[in-house]
């Protein structure tokens, strides 16, 4: 409905009129086990006050139908007050109570109340996911973050299920009239926003534990802990490790923030077909069940899970206790949680590479996002809910966290934490804006942060810094750091201040590349001379932004680039090595250096990269470079050369090691577009080729099947037989991908129809089908270019925003090769521009996705042009 997209001014007007006090929500999901039953009874009793008696407002409720609406004891005519997703409330009193009963719908899109039937055992599982505004799909409410209230939930469900919510279970009663059904009553919560309420129900496996702690002031804390996952995954659920991480995090954050954990219990549920990594629901955090590793996982995957766990835990304070007033300030919670997640892993666990992985992975995400024409300031302009949905991106998370890391260095860690503590105390259970945070940090640090906020939070784009070096007889002369910082949105230069370290690296007696000196400096304006470097010996490698102090893209000087390309494996410091990998990748993505040169660097030094997180990242980058950035004229030869290296390193890697697993995954992924090593792929699958120590488990097997299917060397019967051996949810997704990857026109047409025209695919199976569809040889997908542009408006209007976004983003014809024309004249670029020009009034969020996909394609074609010389 057109009125689902709440506007910012509508939300402001509503919160100016009313204050919410409490919700009492009842949900009856006892018939969820029947797949023919599409909905469930939902009842909301809401107490709220109005500043202007006699005024009018509205509730939000996206439902199958509304049965009744009672306002202050008076029944309202449903036909008169219900308009699409809104329920009109007129003639308000100073104090009001509204009761709404209706039928809400189960979801297969991951929005609202998601229902999942486990293919392994047929069991039914439910969970909710709301951010930014899908609580209204489950119960009637005032859906905006600044209308906080206390929530009490009641759930009717099968008696043998586990049921949980934000509050602790207060009572469970088996119905005498229906012993197969029980009613769960949960304790009222503290004040919170609607989007972080939650309900979990199903035959989940549950493990319990407890954490006790004492704050520095002597305050004792007792926090019950629980972990949930599907029963069919319980054998892979490493609860001991997860409880250990949880206790480490609770100890760290309670002492760091000096504010006792405010939400009572701390449950964590790992759920199927989840759209996000996790969600910070107070008292019941939900995670993707991809974090329950049913197949062999690398150490970097375990570290990434720990980072997510710490990220969500930090939200209990940043985001839940204190919440942004509107989605403009989404960064107030996400940037902080992203920074705190890495800090927590670094300081509270045994991992010592948290900041290396942050630099190599999280910041890389931000760098990509910040070069798109749709980039935005960290403090973004969010006029409506659709815009809010699109802004859970690399700017809000990773750039914001990077900038906060710089702020910590600027004001000092102790002042930063003192300001955070003050912020929690001043605004507990309330809502804030940027000004509130700056006031707390400014007071704690004694600094005026207005200029810093304007330069870093309210501008867009990334600075690129190059060292211009003059040298004489092996000695450095004038060294200047030159900054270019064009805002992609405004086209204006936005020169920002940077605190940088410049590292000097040379070869030692053993031929290792080690840091011999470093200088810290402040880069201001377009160019800054570093006088401390004058007179020092010319290094083999001069590394700008050594130790990753600033959010900045680096271009090597010619000598340093030559050293990196010749001797990267000799560089001993893991952070310095990660930064060099990033600089080489940026050069390839930006068309400054041929993409083939990046692939060559990975071939040459990948085996020597001992950081598994970095290795997995650079191997993935190399695959992207081959598929998108290397010119078609040499692509096959580059791919086959890379495949040969992958096969060689798979055999050479230590048996059972993470590196062996990384090369096996690379072999499978790269083979999707090449038959060069399919004999090895088939041999690993059928066991005729044994790689000592390699776990050929379901995840790897489906990746290998994907490669065979994409080359026309896997039949539907073979794929079905594999599915019969792996009846899990991930197996079903792997099967869908492999089926859709087969290089046949009829197969692609069927996959297209299932994704675009059908509605049977869940969110997970939709993405799996799109992934297989996109695995195709050149030209096979050309017939779908025009249908893509023709379907966009209907898809956006008829599907939920989550499903529509997956279709619009996933089916854009991105796999294009540069023909004789320039990138701007490529047929798909021209067709995209024509669509954008013809649809200026299309929904802003839809246009944003199309514009971003065009930008990615244009970058690919530009890189291909660079590779052609």
C-alpha positions in Angstrom: 0.0 0.0 0.0 1.2 3.5 -0.7 0.9 4.6 2.9 3.3 1.9 4.2 6.3 4.2 3.5 6.1 6.5 6.6 7.6 9.9 6.0 9.9 11.6 8.5 7.6 14.6 8.9 4.7 12.3 9.6 6.7 10.6 12.3 7.7 14.0 13.8 4.1 15.2 13.8 2.9 12.0 15.5 5.6 12.1 18.2 4.8 15.8 18.8 1.2 14.8 19.6 1.5 11.5 21.5 3.5 9.7 24.1 3.3 5.9 24.3 3.3 4.2 27.7 2.7 0.5 27.4 1.8 -2.3 25.0 0.1 -5.6 25.9 0.5 -7.9 22.9 -1.1 -11.3 22.4 -0.2 -13.6 19.5 -1.8 -17.0 18.8 0.4 -19.2 16.7 -0.9 -22.6 17.7 -1.8 -23.4 14.1 1.5 -22.4 12.6 2.4 -26.1 12.0 -0.3 -26.2 9.2 1.3 -24.7 6.1 -2.1 -24.0 4.7 -2.8 -21.6 7.5 -1.3 -18.3 6.3 -2.0 -16.1 9.4 -2.5 -15.8 13.1 -4.5 -13.8 15.5 -2.8 -10.6 16.8 -4.1 -8.4 19.6 -2.5 -5.1 20.8 -3.6 -3.1 23.8 -1.8 0.2 23.7 -1.9 2.9 26.4 -0.8 6.4 25.3 -1.4 10.0 26.0 -2.1 13.0 23.7 -0.9 16.5 24.2 -3.9 17.9 22.4 -7.1 16.2 23.4 -9.5 16.1 20.4 -6.6 15.5 18.1 -6.1 12.7 15.6 -3.3 10.2 14.9 -2.8 6.8 13.3 -1.6 3.3 14.1 0.5 1.1 11.8 -0.6 -2.5 11.0 0.2 -4.5 7.9 -2.2 -7.4 8.2 -4.5 -9.7 6.3 -7.5 -8.0 7.9 -8.5 -6.1 11.0 -11.2 -7.6 13.1 -11.9 -4.8 15.6 -10.7 -1.5 16.8 -11.7 -0.1 20.3 -10.6 3.4 21.3 -11.2 4.2 25.0 -13.8 1.5 25.2 -15.7 2.5 22.1 -15.8 0.2 19.1 -14.9 1.9 15.8 -16.2 0.9 12.4 -13.3 -1.0 10.8 -14.2 0.1 7.3 -14.1 3.7 8.3 -10.8 3.8 10.2 -8.6 1.3 8.4 -6.8 2.6 5.3 -4.2 0.3 3.9 -1.5 -0.2 6.6 -2.9 2.6 8.9 -5.7 2.8 11.4 -7.1 6.3 12.0 -7.7 7.4 15.6 -9.8 10.5 16.1 -11.0 12.5 19.1 -8.2 11.5 21.4 -8.3 12.1 25.1 -5.5 13.2 27.3 -5.1 9.5 28.3 -6.0 6.8 25.8 -6.3 3.1 25.4 -6.6 1.5 22.0 -7.2 -2.2 21.3 -6.7 -3.7 17.9 -7.4 -7.3 17.0 -6.6 -8.7 13.5 -5.0 -11.4 11.5 -1.3 -11.0 10.8 0.5 -13.0 8.1 3.4 -15.4 8.4 6.3 -14.4 6.2 8.8 -16.1 4.0 10.8 -13.0 3.3 12.4 -12.6 6.7 10.2 -9.6 7.5 7.8 -9.7 10.4 6.9 -13.2 11.7 9.0 -15.5 9.5 7.9 -19.1 9.3 10.3 -21.9 8.3 9.7 -25.6 7.8 12.9 -27.5 8.3 13.5 -29.8 5.3 15.6 -32.1 7.5 12.7 -33.1 9.8 9.6 -31.1 8.8 9.5 -29.1 12.0 8.1 -25.5 12.0 10.1 -22.6 13.4 9.0 -19.0 13.9 11.0 -15.8 14.7 10.5 -12.1 14.2 12.6 -9.5 12.5 11.5 -5.9 12.4 14.2 -3.3 11.6 13.5 -0.7 10.5 9.7 -1.0 10.6 8.2 -4.5 10.4 6.8 -4.9 13.9 3.6 -3.5 12.3 3.5 -6.8 10.3 3.0 -8.7 13.6 1.0 -6.3 15.9 -0.6 -2.9 15.6 1.7 -0.2 16.9 3.1 3.3 16.5 6.1 2.3 14.3 8.8 4.8 14.8 11.9 4.7 17.1 11.1 7.7 19.3 7.8 6.4 20.6 9.2 4.0 23.2 7.1 2.0 25.6 7.1 -0.9 28.0 6.0 -4.2 26.2 4.3 -7.3 27.6 4.0 -10.2 25.3 1.7 -13.3 25.5 2.0 -16.2 23.1 -0.3 -19.1 22.5 1.8 -22.0 20.9 2.1 -25.7 20.9 3.0 -27.0 24.4 6.1 -28.8 23.3 7.7 -25.7 21.8 10.2 -23.3 23.2 8.9 -19.7 23.3 10.9 -16.6 24.2 10.7 -12.8 24.0 12.5 -9.8 25.3 11.3 -10.2 28.8 11.8 -13.2 31.0 9.2 -15.9 31.1 6.8 -15.0 33.9 4.3 -17.8 33.5 3.4 -20.8 31.3 -0.1 -22.3 31.4 -1.2 -25.4 29.6 -4.8 -24.9 28.3 -7.3 -27.3 29.9 -9.5 -26.9 26.9 -6.6 -27.7 24.5 -3.7 -29.5 26.3 -1.7 -29.4 23.1 -1.5 -25.6 23.4 0.1 -23.5 26.2 0.1 -19.8 26.9 3.4 -18.1 27.6 3.3 -14.8 29.6 6.4 -12.7 29.6 7.5 -10.0 32.1 7.1 -6.4 31.0 10.2 -4.9 29.4 11.8 -1.5 30.2 11.0 1.2 27.7 12.2 0.3 24.2 11.4 1.0 20.5 9.0 -1.2 18.6 11.6 -2.4 16.1 13.7 -4.2 18.8 10.8 -6.2 20.3 10.9 -9.9 19.3 9.2 -13.3 19.7 10.8 -16.7 19.1 8.7 -19.9 18.9 9.3 -23.4 17.8 10.9 -26.7 18.8 14.3 -25.0 19.2 17.2 -26.7 20.9 18.0 -24.6 24.0 21.1 -24.5 26.2 21.3 -22.4 29.4 24.1 -20.9 31.4 24.6 -17.9 33.8 27.0 -15.0 34.1 27.8 -13.2 37.4 29.9 -10.0 37.5 30.8 -7.2 39.7 31.3 -3.6 38.5 34.0 -1.4 39.7 31.7 0.3 42.1 30.7 -3.0 43.7 27.4 -3.5 41.9 26.7 -7.2 41.5 25.1 -8.5 38.3 23.4 -11.8 37.7 22.4 -12.4 34.1 20.8 -15.7 32.9 22.0 -16.8 29.5 20.4 -19.0 26.8 21.3 -20.1 23.3 18.8 -21.4 20.7 19.1 -23.1 17.3 17.0 -25.5 15.3 17.0 -29.1 16.7 18.4 -30.5 13.5 21.5 -28.3 13.9 22.1 -29.0 17.6 25.0 -31.4 16.9 27.0 -28.6 15.3 26.1 -26.0 18.0 29.3 -25.1 19.8 27.5 -23.7 22.9 30.5 -23.8 25.1 32.5 -21.4 22.9 29.5 -19.1 22.4 28.8 -18.9 26.1 32.5 -18.2 26.7 32.4 -15.3 24.2 29.2 -14.0 25.8 30.7 -13.9 29.2 33.8 -12.3 28.0 31.7 -9.6 26.3 29.5 -9.0 29.3 32.4 -8.6 31.6 34.2 -6.2 29.1 31.2 -4.0 28.3 29.7 -3.7 31.8 33.1 -2.4 33.1 33.8 -0.3 30.1 30.5 1.5 30.0 30.1 1.6 33.9 26.4 1.1 33.4 24.9 -2.3 34.4 23.4 -4.3 31.6 19.8 -3.1 31.7 17.7 -5.9 30.1 17.7 -8.8 32.6 18.4 -12.0 30.7 20.7 -12.4 27.7 19.4 -14.9 25.2 20.9 -15.5 21.7 19.0 -17.3 19.0 20.4 -18.6 15.7 17.6 -18.7 13.2 17.0 -19.8 9.5 16.7 -17.7 6.4 17.8 -14.5 8.3 18.2 -11.3 6.2 20.9 -9.9 8.4 24.0 -11.0 10.3 22.2 -10.3 13.6 19.7 -8.1 15.4 20.1 -6.4 18.8 16.7 -7.2 20.3 17.2 -6.6 24.1 17.2 -9.8 26.0 16.9 -11.9 22.9 19.4 -11.2 20.2 18.8 -13.0 16.9 21.6 -14.2 14.6 21.8 -15.9 11.2 22.2 -19.6 11.6 25.0 -19.4 9.2 27.0 -18.8 12.3 26.3 -22.4 13.4 29.0 -24.0 11.4 27.8 -27.3 10.1 30.7 -27.6 7.7 34.4 -26.8 8.2 35.0 -23.1 9.0 38.2 -21.0 9.0 39.4 -19.2 12.0 38.5 -15.9 10.4 34.9 -17.1 10.3 34.9 -17.8 14.0 36.4 -14.4 14.6 33.8 -12.7 12.4 31.1 -14.4 14.4 32.7 -13.2 17.6 32.8 -9.7 16.2 29.1 -9.9 15.4 28.3 -11.2 18.9 30.3 -8.2 20.4 28.6 -5.8 18.0 25.2 -6.9 19.1 26.1 -6.8 22.7 27.4 -3.2 22.4 23.9 -2.3 21.0 22.4 -3.1 24.4 23.7 0.3 25.3 24.3 2.0 22.0 20.9 1.7 20.2 18.7 0.0 22.8 19.3 1.9 26.0 19.8 5.1 24.0 18.2 5.1 20.6 18.3 7.6 17.7 15.3 9.8 17.4 14.9 9.1 13.6 16.8 7.1 11.1 19.0 10.1 10.1 21.1 9.2 13.1 21.1 5.5 12.5 24.9 5.8 12.7 24.6 6.7 16.4 24.0 3.0 17.1 25.6 1.1 14.1 28.9 3.0 13.8 29.4 2.7 17.6 28.5 -1.0 17.6 30.8 -1.7 14.6 33.7 0.0 16.4 32.9 -1.6 19.8 32.5 -5.0 18.2 36.1 -4.9 16.9 37.3 -3.4 20.2 35.6 -6.1 22.2 37.2 -8.9 20.1 40.6 -7.2 20.4 40.5 -6.6 24.2 38.2 -9.4 25.5 39.2 -12.4 23.5 42.4 -14.3 22.4 42.3 -13.0 18.8 45.1 -10.5 18.0 44.1 -9.7 14.4 40.8 -7.9 15.0 42.0 -4.5 13.7 43.8 -6.1 10.8 40.6 -7.8 9.7 38.7 -4.5 10.3 41.1 -2.7 8.0 41.1 -5.5 5.4 37.4 -6.3 5.4 35.1 -3.8 7.1 36.9 -0.7 5.7 37.0 -2.3 2.2 33.2 -2.4 2.4 33.1 1.3 3.3 35.6 2.2 0.5 33.4 0.6 -2.1 30.2 2.2 -0.8 31.8 5.6 -0.5 32.8 5.8 -4.1 29.2 5.2 -5.4 27.2 8.2 -6.7 24.6 7.3 -4.1 27.0 7.6 -1.2 25.9 9.8 1.7 27.2 11.5 4.8 27.5 9.3 7.9 24.7 11.5 9.3 22.3 10.9 6.4 19.2 12.5 5.1 16.5 9.9 5.6 13.1 11.3 4.5 11.2 8.0 4.8 11.3 4.3 5.7 12.4 3.1 2.3 15.4 5.3 2.5 16.1 4.0 6.0 16.1 0.4 4.7 18.7 1.2 2.1 21.0 3.0 4.6 22.1 -0.2 6.4 25.3 0.0 4.4 29.0 0.4 4.5 28.8 4.1 5.3 26.6 3.7 8.3 28.5 0.8 9.7 32.1 0.6 8.5 32.9 4.2 7.6 31.2 5.4 10.7 33.2 3.0 12.8 36.4 4.0 11.0 35.7 7.7 11.8 34.9 6.9 15.4 38.3 5.1 15.6 39.9 8.4 14.4 37.8 10.4 17.0 39.1 8.1 19.8 42.6 9.0 18.7 41.7 12.7 18.5 40.0 13.1 21.9 41.7 10.2 23.7 40.3 6.8 24.7 39.6 7.8 28.3 37.7 10.9 27.3 35.7 9.0 24.7 34.6 6.4 27.2 33.8 9.1 29.8 31.7 10.9 27.3 29.9 7.6 26.4 29.2 6.9 30.0 27.7 10.4 30.4 25.6 9.9 27.3 24.1 6.7 28.7 23.3 8.3 32.1 21.8 11.4 30.5 19.6 9.7 27.9 18.8 6.2 29.4 15.7 4.7 27.8 15.4 7.8 25.6 16.1 9.1 22.1 18.9 11.3 20.9 20.4 13.2 17.9 24.0 14.0 16.8 24.0 17.1 19.0 23.4 15.0 22.2 26.4 12.8 21.5 28.7 15.7 20.6 27.7 17.5 23.8 28.7 14.5 25.9 32.0 13.8 24.1 32.8 17.5 23.9 32.3 18.0 27.7 34.4 14.9 28.5 37.2 15.8 26.2 37.2 19.6 26.5 37.1 19.9 22.7 34.6 21.6 20.4 33.7 18.8 18.0 31.5 20.8 15.7 34.2 21.3 13.1 35.2 17.6 13.3 31.5 16.6 12.9 31.0 18.8 9.8 34.1 17.5 8.1 33.7 13.8 8.9 30.0 13.1 9.6 28.3 15.6 7.3 30.3 15.2 4.0 30.6 12.2 1.6 33.4 10.5 -0.2 36.9 9.2 0.6 40.2 11.0 0.5 42.9 9.6 -1.7 46.5 10.4 -0.5 49.7 10.0 -2.5 53.2 10.7 -1.4 55.2 12.9 -3.8 58.9 12.2 -3.2 62.0 14.1 -4.1 65.3 12.2 -3.5 69.0 12.9 -3.9 71.7 10.2 -3.9 69.6 7.7 -1.9 68.4 10.3 0.6 64.9 11.6 0.9 64.4 15.3 0.2 61.0 17.0 0.1 58.1 14.5 0.8 54.6 15.9 0.5 51.4 14.1 1.1 48.8 15.2 -1.5 45.1 14.7 -0.8 42.3 14.5 -3.3 38.8 14.3 -1.8 35.9 14.8 -4.3 32.5 14.4 -2.8 30.7 12.0 -5.3 27.4 13.7 -4.5 28.3 17.3 -4.8 31.4 17.1 -7.0 33.2 19.5 -4.6 36.5 19.0 -3.0 36.0 18.1 0.7 39.5 18.2 2.1 39.5 16.7 5.6 42.2 16.6 8.3 44.0 13.3 8.7 46.3 12.1 11.5 48.6 9.7 9.6 51.6 7.6 10.2 54.1 7.3 7.4 56.1 4.0 7.7 59.5 3.4 6.1 60.3 -0.2 5.3 63.6 -1.8 4.1 65.0 -5.2 3.7 67.0 -6.7 6.5 69.9 -9.1 6.3 67.6 -12.0 5.9 65.7 -10.4 3.0 62.7 -9.6 5.1 60.9 -6.3 4.6 60.7 -4.6 8.0 59.8 -1.2 9.4 62.9 0.9 10.0 61.3 4.2 10.9 58.0 6.0 11.1 56.7 9.5 11.4 53.3 10.7 12.5 51.9 13.8 10.8 48.7 15.8 10.4 47.6 16.2 6.8 45.6 19.3 6.3 44.5 20.9 3.1 45.5 19.6 -0.3 49.2 19.1 0.4 51.3 18.8 3.5 55.1 18.5 3.6 56.5 16.1 6.1 59.8 17.7 7.1 60.8 14.9 9.5 61.4 12.6 6.6 64.0 14.8 4.9 67.5 13.4 5.2 66.4 9.9 5.9 67.5 7.0 3.6 65.2 6.3 0.7 63.2 3.3 1.8 62.2 0.4 -0.4 58.6 1.0 0.7 57.1 4.2 2.0 53.7 3.3 3.4 51.2 6.1 3.9 48.6 5.5 6.6 50.8 2.9 8.3 48.9 1.2 11.2 45.7 2.3 9.5 45.1 5.4 11.7 42.8 7.2 9.2 40.0 6.5 6.8 41.8 7.1 3.5 42.7 5.5 0.2 46.4 5.3 -0.5 48.2 5.4 -3.9 51.8 4.1 -3.9 54.7 6.2 -5.2 56.4 4.3 -8.1 59.2 2.8 -6.0 56.9 1.6 -3.3 54.5 0.1 -5.8 57.4 -1.8 -7.4 58.5 -3.1 -4.0 55.0 -4.2 -3.1 54.5 -6.1 -6.4 57.9 -7.7 -6.2 58.3 -8.4 -2.5 54.9 -8.3 -0.7 55.5 -11.8 0.8 58.6 -10.5 2.5 56.6 -7.8 4.4 56.5 -9.1 8.0 53.9 -6.8 9.7 50.4 -8.2 9.2 48.7 -4.8 9.3 51.2 -3.3 6.8 50.8 -6.3 4.5 47.0 -5.9 4.6 47.3 -2.2 3.8 49.5 -3.0 0.8 47.0 -5.6 -0.4 44.3 -2.9 -0.1 46.3 -0.4 -2.1 46.9 -2.9 -4.9 43.2 -3.8 -5.0 42.1 -0.1 -5.1 44.5 0.5 -8.0 42.8 -2.4 -9.9 39.3 -1.4 -9.0 39.9 2.3 -10.0 41.5 1.4 -13.3 44.8 2.8 -12.3 46.6 -0.5 -12.8 45.5 -3.5 -14.9 43.4 -5.9 -13.0 45.6 -8.8 -14.2 48.5 -7.3 -12.2 46.4 -7.8 -9.0 45.7 -11.4 -9.9 49.4 -11.9 -10.5 50.2 -10.5 -7.1 47.7 -13.0 -5.5 49.3 -15.8 -7.5 52.7 -14.8 -6.4 52.1 -14.0 -2.7 48.8 -15.6 -1.7 50.5 -18.7 -0.4 52.7 -16.7 1.9 49.8 -14.7 3.4 49.5 -16.2 6.9 46.4 -14.2 7.9 43.5 -16.4 6.9 41.0 -13.5 6.9 43.3 -11.5 4.6 43.9 -14.5 2.3 40.2 -15.3 1.9 39.6 -11.7 1.1 42.4 -11.4 -1.6 41.4 -14.7 -3.2 37.8 -13.4 -3.5 39.1 -10.1 -4.9 41.2 -12.1 -7.5 38.1 -13.9 -8.6 36.1 -10.7 -8.9 39.0 -9.1 -10.9 38.9 -12.0 -13.3 35.2 -12.1 -13.8 34.6 -8.4 -13.9 37.8 -6.3 -14.5 40.0 -8.3 -16.8 39.3 -7.8 -20.5 37.5 -10.6 -22.2 40.3 -11.0 -24.7 42.7 -12.3 -22.0 40.2 -13.5 -19.4 40.3 -17.2 -20.1 44.0 -17.3 -20.0 44.2 -15.3 -16.8 41.5 -17.5 -15.2 43.2 -20.8 -16.2 46.5 -19.5 -14.9 44.9 -18.6 -11.6 43.1 -22.0 -11.5 46.5 -23.7 -12.0 47.8 -21.8 -9.0 44.8 -22.7 -6.9 45.2 -26.4 -7.7 48.9 -26.3 -6.9 48.4 -24.5 -3.6 45.6 -26.8 -2.6 48.0 -29.7 -2.9 50.8 -27.8 -1.2 48.9 -26.4 1.8 49.3 -28.1 5.2 46.7 -30.9 5.4 43.6 -29.8 7.4 44.7 -26.2 7.5 42.5 -23.1 6.9 44.8 -22.3 4.0 44.0 -25.6 2.4 40.3 -24.9 2.8 40.7 -21.4 1.3 42.4 -22.8 -1.8 39.7 -25.5 -2.2 37.0 -22.9 -2.1 38.8 -20.8 -4.6 39.2 -23.8 -6.9 35.5 -24.4 -6.8 34.4 -20.8 -7.2 36.8 -20.1 -10.1 35.9 -23.3 -11.9 32.3 -22.1 -12.4 33.5 -20.2 -15.5 36.2 -22.6 -16.7 36.5 -26.3 -17.6 40.2 -26.3 -17.0 40.2 -28.1 -13.7 36.9 -29.9 -13.7 38.6 -33.3 -13.6 40.0 -32.3 -10.2 36.7 -30.9 -9.1 34.8 -34.1 -10.1 37.5 -36.3 -8.5 37.3 -34.5 -5.1 33.5 -34.9 -5.2 33.4 -38.6 -6.0 36.4 -39.5 -3.9 38.7 -40.6 -6.7 41.0 -37.7 -5.9 41.9 -37.5 -2.2 43.4 -34.3 -0.9 44.9 -35.2 2.5 43.2 -33.4 5.3 40.6 -31.7 3.2 37.1 -32.0 4.7 34.8 -32.6 1.7 31.7 -31.6 3.7 28.3 -30.3 2.5 29.3 -26.7 2.0 32.3 -27.5 -0.1 30.4 -30.3 -2.0 27.7 -27.9 -3.1 30.3 -25.4 -4.2 31.9 -28.1 -6.3 28.5 -29.2 -7.7 27.9 -25.5 -8.6 31.1 -25.5 -10.7 30.2 -28.7 -12.5 26.6 -27.6 -13.1 27.7 -24.3 -14.5 29.8 -26.1 -17.1 27.0 -28.5 -18.1 28.6 -31.4 -16.3 26.1 -32.1 -13.6 22.7 -33.6 -14.4 19.5 -32.8 -12.5 19.4 -36.4 -11.3 22.9 -36.0 -9.8 22.0 -32.8 -8.1 18.8 -34.4 -6.7 20.8 -37.4 -5.4 23.1 -35.0 -3.6 20.1 -33.2 -2.1 18.8 -36.6 -0.8 22.1 -36.9 1.1 21.9 -33.4 2.5 18.3 -32.5 3.5 19.3 -29.4 5.4 18.2 -25.8 4.7 21.7 -25.0 3.4 21.6 -28.1 1.2 18.3 -27.0 -0.3 19.8 -23.6 -1.1 22.9 -25.2 -2.7 20.7 -27.4 -4.8 18.7 -24.4 -6.0 21.8 -22.6 -7.0 23.3 -25.5 -8.8 20.1 -26.2 -10.7 19.8 -22.6 -11.9 23.5 -22.5 -12.9 23.1 -25.1 -15.7 24.0 -23.3 -19.0 20.7 -23.9 -20.8 18.3 -21.3 -22.0 15.3 -23.1 -20.6 16.9 -23.4 -17.2 17.6 -19.7 -17.1 14.1 -18.8 -18.2 12.6 -21.0 -15.5 14.9 -19.4 -12.8 13.9 -16.0 -14.0 10.2 -16.8 -13.9 10.6 -18.3 -10.4 12.4 -15.2 -9.1 10.4 -12.4 -10.9 7.0 -13.8 -11.6 6.6 -16.4 -8.9 6.1 -16.0 -5.2 6.9 -19.4 -3.8 10.6 -18.8 -3.1 11.6 -17.8 0.4 14.2 -15.1 0.8 17.0 -17.7 1.1 15.9 -19.7 -2.0 15.3 -16.5 -4.0 18.9 -15.4 -3.5 20.2 -19.0 -4.1 18.2 -19.1 -7.4 19.5 -15.7 -8.5 23.1 -16.7 -7.7 22.7 -19.8 -10.0 21.0 -17.7 -12.7 23.9 -15.3 -12.8 26.4 -18.1 -13.3 26.4 -18.1 -17.0 28.7 -18.0 -20.1 28.8 -14.9 -22.1 25.6 -14.1 -24.1 23.3 -16.6 -22.4 21.7 -13.9 -20.3 21.3 -11.3 -23.0 17.6 -12.1 -23.6 16.9 -11.0 -20.0 18.3 -7.4 -20.2 15.1 -5.8 -21.5 12.7 -7.8 -19.3 14.8 -6.6 -16.3 14.1 -3.0 -17.0 10.4 -3.7 -17.9 9.7 -5.5 -14.6 11.3 -3.0 -12.2 8.3 -0.9 -11.3 6.0 -3.9 -10.9 8.4 -5.8 -8.8 8.9 -2.8 -6.5 5.2 -2.2 -6.2 4.1 -5.8 -5.7 6.8 -7.3 -3.5 8.0 -6.5 0.0 11.0 -4.1 0.1 13.3 -7.0 1.2 12.3 -9.3 -1.7 12.1 -6.4 -4.2 15.6 -5.2 -3.3 17.1 -8.7 -3.8 15.5 -9.0 -7.2 16.4 -5.5 -8.4 20.0 -5.8 -7.2 20.6 -9.4 -8.0 19.2 -9.5 -11.5 20.8 -6.4 -12.9 22.7 -7.4 -16.0 26.1 -6.8 -14.4 28.1 -9.4 -16.3 29.1 -7.4 -19.3 32.2 -7.2 -21.5 33.5 -4.0 -23.0 33.0 -4.1 -26.8 34.6 -1.6 -29.1 32.8 1.3 -27.5 33.7 3.4 -24.4 32.1 2.4 -21.1 29.6 5.2 -21.4 28.4 3.9 -24.7 28.0 0.3 -23.6 24.4 -0.9 -24.4 23.5 -1.8 -20.8 24.9 1.5 -19.5 22.8 3.4 -22.1 19.7 1.3 -21.4 20.1 2.0 -17.6 20.5 5.7 -18.3 17.4 5.7 -20.5 15.4 4.0 -17.7 16.6 6.4 -15.1 15.8 9.4 -17.4 12.3 8.0 -18.1 11.5 7.3 -14.5 12.4 10.3 -12.5 9.5 9.8 -10.1 10.3 6.1 -9.4 10.7 5.4 -5.7 13.9 6.8 -4.4 15.1 3.5 -3.0 14.5 1.7 -6.3 16.4 4.4 -8.2 19.2 4.1 -5.7 19.7 0.4 -6.3 19.7 0.9 -10.1 22.1 3.8 -9.9 24.5 1.7 -7.7 24.4 -1.3 -10.1 25.1 1.0 -13.0 28.1 2.4 -11.1 29.5 -1.0 -10.4 29.1 -2.0 -14.1 30.7 1.2 -15.3 33.6 0.6 -13.0 34.0 -2.9 -14.4 34.0 -1.7 -18.0 36.5 1.1 -17.1 38.8 -1.4 -15.5 38.5 -3.6 -18.6 39.4 -0.6 -20.8 42.5 -0.1 -18.6 43.5 -3.7 -19.1 43.3 -3.4 -22.9 45.9 -0.7 -22.7 
